[in-house]
Amino acid sequence: MALDMYRVFRQATDMKDYSMQLESVRRQLVSEKSTLTRSWQGREVTYMIRSIDKSISQIDKLTRLLNQAGNKIKYNAEYICLLYTSDAADE
């Protein structure tokens, strides 16, 4: 069973891309939150801000997980290739 390194690295790169897209959404949410707090007053604003903060927190968590997973995929693929290359050289 061969390891398709291009596909592995492509998937890791996709994870980084998704992470960057989430960062963009996060920035937009922070901006909207700022606009909301400046432009609108009322009890409902507190609930809206709380909801936005929860979404931002979830995005932060997903971004960390995607980055960690992508890094681990790359590291493990490189390690497997190193082992495979080492085993092939020993034969």
Secondary structure, 3 states (H helix, E strand, C coil): CCCCHHHHHHHHHHHHHHHHHHHHHHHHHHHHHHHHHHHCCCHHHHHHHHHHHHHHHHHHHHHHHHHHHHHHHHHHHHHHHHHHHHHHHHC
